[in-house]
Structure formats: C-alpha cells, structure tokens
Amino acid sequence: MSGTENNLKEAFAGESQANRTYLAFAKQADKEGYAQAARLFRAAAEAETVHALAHLRALGTVGKTADNLKAAIAGETHEFKKMYPAMIEVAKAEGAKAAEESFSNANAVEQVHAALYQKALDNLDKLPKVDYWVCSVCGNTFENEPPDECPICGSKKKVFIKVD
C-alpha cells in the first residue's frame, strides 16, 4: 500500500469521525437552545462529508452496486464475528458497562445489516420498494414498519426514525 493510499484512508477516517462528532455537537447545541451553533456544526459536518467522499473517490472504493453490497456484507460480517466480540470482552474485563452495551447493541445490529444487504444482493434486479426504520437508541434497522418494541434494546416504537 502506498503512502498516498494510507493517507487517503487516514483522511477518510478522520473526516468521517469529524462528521459524526459535529452532528452530535449539533444535537447538544440544539438541546441547549443554541440554534446558530447547531447550524454551524451541521454545516461543518456536511463539509466533512464532502471531504470524506472525495477521499473515497480518490481511493476508488465505490464500485458497482452488487460489488458494494458484497463489500458491505463482508464489512458487517467482520464486525459482528470478530471486531465487536473482542471489544465486548475487553469492556467486560474492564467493567466498562456503557461501552459493553454500546458494543453489544452494535454487534447485534451489524448482523441485521449483513442480512439486509444479502437480501438486497440476492434480489438486486427485483427489489421491492420498502421503507426503512432505524432505532435511534441502538441502530436496529427494519423494513416496512418498526416493531412495537426493539428486540435489541427494548426501546418503544416512537423512537424509530423513518429513513427516506
């Protein structure tokens, strides 16, 4: 791997993390009543997305949809089979309850995502239009309608967000 490729990957990771961090900062600013600060954080988050996508293009990471689905399945599968189980064990050993819960929720949801991606890949030429709903607490993802209670975190239906 070349130095430039390593730098693009590092820059992509940094820009992606900045995007998510700034969106979290925006939510907090909104909660505290600082609407203008929230708008600034959202604007900066969008700019970080522009940077991250430019780095992905330069890396040549985005391919045809079928290839992208295969890559997503592989990534999600790695996360729920290897990455998160190891992280859960470390968090347990260190008594980091919040981290353990966060990792456990993500681990369960990554399995859901892998299955949804596989279903999409298997039916790519005949995918029906469905709505997707995401639990705002754990990220669990459902087609069509959310359940009355999230089977992963127990949150009620009202916390689900419809994704357009």
Backbone as CSV, one residue per row, in Angstrom:
resi,resn,N_x,N_y,N_z,CA_x,CA_y,CA_z,C_x,C_y,C_z
1,MET,0.850,-1.172,0.000,0.000,0.000,0.000,0.900,1.240,0.000
2,SER,0.597,2.177,-0.855,1.424,3.379,-0.993,1.165,4.357,0.154
3,GLY,2.065,5.295,0.293,1.887,6.340,1.288,0.639,7.159,1.023
4,THR,0.378,7.452,-0.248,-0.816,8.227,-0.594,-2.079,7.456,-0.250
5,GLU,-2.095,6.165,-0.540,-3.279,5.353,-0.211,-3.500,5.326,1.301
6,ASN,-2.440,5.140,2.065,-2.556,5.180,3.528,-3.088,6.535,3.990
7,ASN,-2.562,7.596,3.405,-3.007,8.944,3.786,-4.476,9.165,3.442
8,LEU,-4.920,8.675,2.281,-6.328,8.805,1.903,-7.225,8.050,2.890
9,LYS,-6.803,6.857,3.278,-7.592,6.078,4.242,-7.641,6.773,5.600
10,GLU,-6.521,7.311,6.037,-6.478,8.025,7.311,-7.332,9.297,7.245
11,ALA,-7.231,10.012,6.139,-8.024,11.238,5.972,-9.515,10.909,5.923
12,PHE,-9.877,9.840,5.226,-11.279,9.424,5.177,-11.789,9.124,6.582
13,ALA,-11.025,8.371,7.360,-11.442,8.035,8.727,-11.598,9.299,9.570
14,GLY,-10.655,10.205,9.464,-10.724,11.439,10.242,-11.905,12.302,9.858
15,GLU,-12.146,12.463,8.566,-13.274,13.276,8.099,-14.604,12.633,8.494
16,SER,-14.672,11.311,8.414,-15.893,10.600,8.797,-16.178,10.774,10.286
17,GLN,-15.131,10.659,11.096,-15.309,10.844,12.537,-15.691,12.278,12.865
18,ALA,-15.099,13.228,12.175,-15.449,14.632,12.404,-16.917,14.869,12.068
19,ASN,-17.401,14.295,10.972,-18.809,14.433,10.594,-19.717,13.974,11.725
20,ARG,-19.497,12.785,12.216,-20.364,12.232,13.259,-20.235,13.034,14.556
21,THR,-19.031,13.442,14.886,-18.818,14.232,16.100,-19.545,15.561,16.009
22,TYR,-19.429,16.237,14.877,-20.080,17.536,14.719,-21.595,17.407,14.745
23,LEU,-22.131,16.307,14.210,-23.580,16.103,14.287,-24.023,15.890,15.735
24,ALA,-23.215,15.180,16.513,-23.521,15.012,17.939,-23.447,16.365,18.656
25,PHE,-22.443,17.169,18.302,-22.326,18.509,18.888,-23.548,19.362,18.526
26,ALA,-24.038,19.223,17.296,-25.205,19.987,16.857,-26.437,19.608,17.671
27,LYS,-26.629,18.322,17.909,-27.770,17.883,18.726,-27.694,18.480,20.121
28,GLN,-26.497,18.492,20.684,-26.334,19.045,22.021,-26.604,20.550,22.023
29,ALA,-26.100,21.251,21.017,-26.333,22.697,20.929,-27.834,22.982,20.790
30,ASP,-28.532,22.188,19.972,-29.985,22.354,19.841,-30.670,22.145,21.192
31,LYS,-30.258,21.098,21.891,-30.849,20.776,23.184,-30.659,21.927,24.178
32,GLU,-29.518,22.603,24.086,-29.221,23.708,24.991,-29.795,25.041,24.496
33,GLY,-30.416,25.040,23.308,-31.023,26.255,22.788,-30.092,27.147,21.976
34,TYR,-28.975,26.616,21.536,-28.017,27.382,20.733,-28.177,27.017,19.254
35,ALA,-29.263,27.499,18.670,-29.621,27.121,17.300,-28.533,27.494,16.293
36,GLN,-27.931,28.664,16.437,-26.910,29.084,15.469,-25.653,28.215,15.567
37,ALA,-25.248,27.885,16.771,-24.095,26.990,16.941,-24.412,25.620,16.335
38,ALA,-25.658,25.158,16.515,-26.076,23.877,15.939,-25.989,23.920,14.419
39,ARG,-26.443,25.022,13.821,-26.370,25.152,12.356,-24.918,25.123,11.884
40,LEU,-24.044,25.812,12.603,-22.625,25.810,12.244,-22.051,24.399,12.312
41,PHE,-22.366,23.668,13.387,-21.878,22.283,13.491,-22.401,21.426,12.334
42,ARG,-23.678,21.590,11.955,-24.234,20.812,10.839,-23.584,21.196,9.512
43,ALA,-23.297,22.483,9.329,-22.618,22.916,8.101,-21.222,22.313,8.021
44,ALA,-20.498,22.355,9.119,-19.151,21.772,9.136,-19.216,20.259,8.918
45,ALA,-20.227,19.613,9.502,-20.391,18.170,9.309,-20.600,17.845,7.837
46,GLU,-21.412,18.651,7.155,-21.645,18.431,5.728,-20.355,18.619,4.934
47,ALA,-19.564,19.625,5.311,-18.275,19.846,4.637,-17.345,18.653,4.839
48,GLU,-17.345,18.088,6.039,-16.502,16.911,6.303,-16.958,15.732,5.445
49,THR,-18.273,15.621,5.203,-18.778,14.567,4.316,-18.265,14.767,2.896
50,VAL,-18.264,16.010,2.429,-17.727,16.308,1.095,-16.275,15.835,1.007
51,HIS,-15.499,16.135,2.044,-14.092,15.717,2.046,-13.968,14.189,2.048
52,ALA,-14.739,13.532,2.917,-14.660,12.078,3.028,-15.012,11.404,1.705
53,LEU,-16.061,11.889,1.040,-16.458,11.290,-0.239,-15.406,11.526,-1.323
54,ALA,-14.763,12.673,-1.291,-13.680,12.939,-2.246,-12.527,11.957,-2.023
55,HIS,-12.219,11.676,-0.761,-11.140,10.716,-0.464,-11.523,9.309,-0.939
56,LEU,-12.781,8.929,-0.759,-13.235,7.612,-1.239,-13.119,7.511,-2.758
57,ARG,-13.516,8.583,-3.447,-13.387,8.578,-4.910,-11.926,8.423,-5.319
58,ALA,-11.049,9.132,-4.648,-9.622,9.052,-4.979,-9.069,7.654,-4.698
59,LEU,-9.627,6.972,-3.713,-9.212,5.600,-3.406,-9.796,4.583,-4.386
60,GLY,-10.854,4.964,-5.095,-11.528,4.021,-5.986,-12.327,2.983,-5.222
61,THR,-12.831,3.341,-4.060,-13.518,2.404,-3.170,-14.931,2.064,-3.614
62,VAL,-15.611,2.988,-4.268,-17.005,2.772,-4.638,-17.069,2.128,-6.016
63,GLY,-17.701,0.949,-6.061,-17.803,0.224,-7.324,-19.249,0.105,-7.765
64,LYS,-19.544,-0.949,-8.508,-20.912,-1.248,-8.929,-21.724,-1.665,-7.705
65,THR,-23.028,-1.489,-7.767,-23.879,-1.758,-6.609,-23.720,-3.180,-6.092
66,ALA,-23.680,-4.168,-6.958,-23.514,-5.555,-6.498,-22.191,-5.720,-5.748
67,ASP,-21.124,-5.118,-6.258,-19.827,-5.184,-5.578,-19.866,-4.436,-4.251
68,ASN,-20.567,-3.309,-4.232,-20.689,-2.542,-2.991,-21.469,-3.330,-1.936
69,LEU,-22.516,-4.036,-2.361,-23.264,-4.869,-1.426,-22.388,-5.994,-0.876
70,LYS,-21.596,-6.613,-1.722,-20.679,-7.668,-1.267,-19.672,-7.109,-0.261
71,ALA,-19.152,-5.931,-0.540,-18.201,-5.292,0.388,-18.884,-4.967,1.716
72,ALA,-20.124,-4.497,1.648,-20.866,-4.175,2.872,-21.134,-5.431,3.694
73,ILE,-21.499,-6.514,3.037,-21.729,-7.792,3.732,-20.443,-8.242,4.423
74,ALA,-19.333,-8.163,3.713,-18.048,-8.569,4.297,-17.685,-7.694,5.495
75,GLY,-17.901,-6.399,5.368,-17.584,-5.492,6.466,-18.447,-5.730,7.691
76,GLU,-19.744,-5.861,7.474,-20.661,-6.093,8.591,-20.364,-7.442,9.255
77,THR,-20.086,-8.465,8.430,-19.791,-9.799,8.962,-18.519,-9.772,9.800
78,HIS,-17.493,-9.088,9.332,-16.259,-8.945,10.117,-16.566,-8.286,11.460
79,GLU,-17.390,-7.259,11.438,-17.702,-6.545,12.675,-18.413,-7.439,13.684
80,PHE,-19.442,-8.202,13.243,-20.177,-8.984,14.233,-19.507,-10.305,14.589
81,LYS,-18.623,-10.811,13.743,-17.948,-12.071,14.064,-16.624,-11.875,14.799
82,LYS,-15.903,-10.802,14.470,-14.560,-10.628,15.032,-14.386,-9.347,15.846
83,MET,-14.692,-8.211,15.233,-14.377,-6.935,15.861,-15.143,-6.708,17.165
84,TYR,-16.463,-6.719,17.098,-17.241,-6.406,18.297,-17.130,-7.459,19.392
85,PRO,-17.109,-8.766,19.079,-16.929,-9.723,20.174,-15.649,-9.469,20.989
86,ALA,-14.566,-9.149,20.306,-13.317,-8.861,21.026,-13.461,-7.592,21.871
87,MET,-14.117,-6.585,21.330,-14.315,-5.329,22.067,-15.224,-5.532,23.273
88,ILE,-16.243,-6.366,23.115,-17.162,-6.663,24.219,-16.398,-7.312,25.358
89,GLU,-15.538,-8.257,25.041,-14.753,-8.945,26.074,-13.844,-7.982,26.832
90,VAL,-13.195,-7.080,26.130,-12.331,-6.092,26.787,-13.164,-5.192,27.695
91,ALA,-14.290,-4.729,27.200,-15.154,-3.856,28.007,-15.638,-4.580,29.261
92,LYS,-16.022,-5.852,29.115,-16.449,-6.646,30.277,-15.318,-6.744,31.291
93,ALA,-14.129,-7.095,30.801,-12.968,-7.265,31.686,-12.621,-5.977,32.416
94,GLU,-12.857,-4.858,31.771,-12.528,-3.558,32.373,-13.705,-2.947,33.137
95,GLY,-14.840,-3.631,33.142,-16.006,-3.122,33.850,-16.603,-1.866,33.226
96,ALA,-16.389,-1.697,31.927,-16.896,-0.521,31.206,-18.297,-0.839,30.680
97,LYS,-19.292,-0.696,31.549,-20.664,-1.111,31.231,-21.257,-0.369,30.031
98,ALA,-21.061,0.942,29.958,-21.625,1.710,28.841,-21.009,1.274,27.515
99,ALA,-19.705,1.052,27.511,-19.032,0.589,26.294,-19.494,-0.816,25.934
100,GLU,-19.627,-1.677,26.928,-20.090,-3.043,26.672,-21.482,-3.036,26.041
101,GLU,-22.376,-2.203,26.560,-23.727,-2.108,25.995,-23.680,-1.553,24.578
102,SER,-22.877,-0.517,24.362,-22.756,0.082,23.029,-22.226,-0.935,22.024
103,PHE,-21.178,-1.648,22.398,-20.599,-2.669,21.515,-21.587,-3.814,21.278
104,SER,-22.293,-4.249,22.332,-23.241,-5.360,22.193,-24.404,-4.992,21.280
105,ASN,-24.929,-3.771,21.447,-26.008,-3.320,20.565,-25.530,-3.261,19.119
106,ALA,-24.369,-2.657,18.901,-23.838,-2.555,17.541,-23.601,-3.945,16.954
107,ASN,-23.083,-4.855,17.749,-22.813,-6.212,17.275,-24.096,-6.874,16.776
108,ALA,-25.165,-6.750,17.545,-26.441,-7.353,17.140,-26.981,-6.705,15.873
109,VAL,-26.858,-5.390,15.774,-27.393,-4.676,14.612,-26.579,-4.972,13.354
110,GLU,-25.277,-5.160,13.481,-24.460,-5.467,12.299,-24.918,-6.768,11.653
111,GLN,-25.396,-7.721,12.459,-25.939,-8.968,11.900,-27.190,-8.679,11.076
112,VAL,-28.027,-7.780,11.564,-29.237,-7.376,10.839,-28.841,-6.720,9.515
113,HIS,-27.864,-5.827,9.582,-27.425,-5.132,8.363,-26.876,-6.119,7.335
114,ALA,-26.054,-7.059,7.773,-25.497,-8.047,6.838,-26.625,-8.819,6.153
115,ALA,-27.642,-9.194,6.913,-28.772,-9.932,6.343,-29.561,-9.066,5.353
116,LEU,-29.766,-7.797,5.692,-30.476,-6.902,4.774,-29.683,-6.690,3.485
117,TYR,-28.374,-6.537,3.608,-27.531,-6.387,2.415,-27.562,-7.652,1.565
118,GLN,-27.523,-8.821,2.217,-27.568,-10.082,1.472,-28.893,-10.210,0.731
119,LYS,-29.977,-9.861,1.401,-31.304,-9.901,0.773,-31.344,-8.974,-0.440
120,ALA,-30.769,-7.787,-0.301,-30.729,-6.841,-1.420,-29.891,-7.394,-2.564
121,LEU,-28.746,-7.988,-2.253,-27.885,-8.562,-3.288,-28.600,-9.701,-4.010
122,ASP,-29.250,-10.560,-3.247,-29.950,-11.709,-3.830,-31.114,-11.297,-4.725
123,ASN,-31.652,-10.117,-4.495,-32.839,-9.666,-5.228,-32.605,-8.348,-5.954
124,LEU,-31.359,-8.039,-6.274,-30.990,-6.718,-6.768,-31.832,-6.263,-7.954
125,ASP,-32.112,-7.144,-8.878,-32.865,-6.755,-10.072,-34.379,-6.694,-9.856
126,LYS,-34.815,-7.121,-8.687,-36.257,-7.114,-8.417,-36.553,-6.688,-6.970
127,LEU,-35.794,-5.718,-6.494,-36.008,-5.227,-5.128,-37.321,-4.462,-5.038
128,PRO,-38.194,-4.865,-4.110,-39.423,-4.096,-3.918,-39.107,-2.814,-3.146
129,LYS,-39.934,-1.815,-3.341,-39.760,-0.575,-2.581,-40.296,-0.807,-1.173
130,VAL,-39.441,-0.585,-0.189,-39.849,-0.699,1.208,-39.336,0.528,1.955
131,ASP,-39.958,0.815,3.076,-39.460,1.851,3.969,-38.483,1.200,4.941
132,TYR,-37.517,1.970,5.371,-36.576,1.504,6.396,-36.745,2.359,7.633
133,TRP,-36.707,1.708,8.781,-36.850,2.357,10.075,-35.641,2.003,10.926
134,VAL,-35.069,3.002,11.602,-33.877,2.807,12.422,-34.170,3.214,13.860
135,CYS,-33.830,2.351,14.784,-33.979,2.655,16.204,-32.953,3.722,16.569
136,SER,-33.408,4.820,17.119,-32.490,5.918,17.451,-31.666,5.635,18.701
137,VAL,-31.928,4.527,19.376,-31.156,4.163,20.565,-30.024,3.195,20.215
138,CYS,-30.339,2.124,19.461,-29.315,1.105,19.183,-28.960,0.971,17.705
139,GLY,-29.756,1.560,16.815,-29.476,1.467,15.385,-30.126,0.293,14.682
140,ASN,-30.888,-0.523,15.408,-31.556,-1.655,14.776,-32.372,-1.158,13.588
141,THR,-32.388,-1.938,12.535,-32.966,-1.496,11.274,-34.041,-2.479,10.802
142,PHE,-35.190,-1.926,10.431,-36.321,-2.737,9.998,-36.845,-2.271,8.659
143,GLU,-37.402,-3.216,7.926,-38.103,-2.903,6.689,-39.587,-2.711,6.998
144,ASN,-40.211,-1.837,6.226,-41.649,-1.583,6.247,-42.150,-0.858,7.490
145,GLU,-42.185,-1.510,8.624,-42.693,-0.911,9.863,-41.792,-1.303,11.021
146,PRO,-41.581,-0.396,11.965,-40.819,-0.774,13.154,-41.697,-1.604,14.093
147,PRO,-41.086,-2.398,14.939,-41.866,-3.174,15.902,-42.353,-2.272,17.042
148,ASP,-43.272,-2.775,17.829,-43.751,-2.015,18.982,-42.617,-1.808,19.991
149,GLU,-41.705,-2.772,20.045,-40.558,-2.685,20.940,-39.332,-3.248,20.228
150,CYS,-38.226,-2.538,20.297,-36.997,-3.001,19.653,-36.505,-4.277,20.338
151,PRO,-36.289,-5.346,19.569,-35.832,-6.593,20.172,-34.386,-6.539,20.682
152,ILE,-33.637,-5.531,20.298,-32.247,-5.433,20.759,-32.137,-4.611,22.039
153,CYS,-32.726,-3.415,22.040,-32.538,-2.532,23.207,-33.803,-2.306,24.021
154,GLY,-34.954,-2.776,23.530,-36.200,-2.633,24.272,-36.890,-1.293,24.126
155,SER,-36.365,-0.413,23.273,-36.987,0.899,23.091,-38.342,0.771,22.407
156,LYS,-39.207,1.724,22.698,-40.559,1.724,22.133,-40.550,2.223,20.684
157,LYS,-41.586,1.893,19.972,-41.754,2.216,18.549,-41.548,3.701,18.256
158,LYS,-41.921,4.578,19.174,-41.865,6.025,18.946,-40.447,6.553,18.721
159,VAL,-39.409,5.785,19.112,-38.030,6.279,18.935,-37.454,5.925,17.567
160,PHE,-38.183,5.149,16.776,-37.685,4.776,15.457,-37.789,5.949,14.489
161,ILE,-36.807,6.058,13.620,-36.735,7.119,12.625,-36.895,6.501,11.248
162,LYS,-37.823,7.061,10.472,-38.011,6.603,9.096,-36.920,7.212,8.218
163,VAL,-36.268,6.360,7.434,-35.187,6.805,6.550,-35.721,6.865,5.128
164,ASP,-35.600,8.028,4.500,-36.069,8.195,3.121,-34.930,8.035,2.143
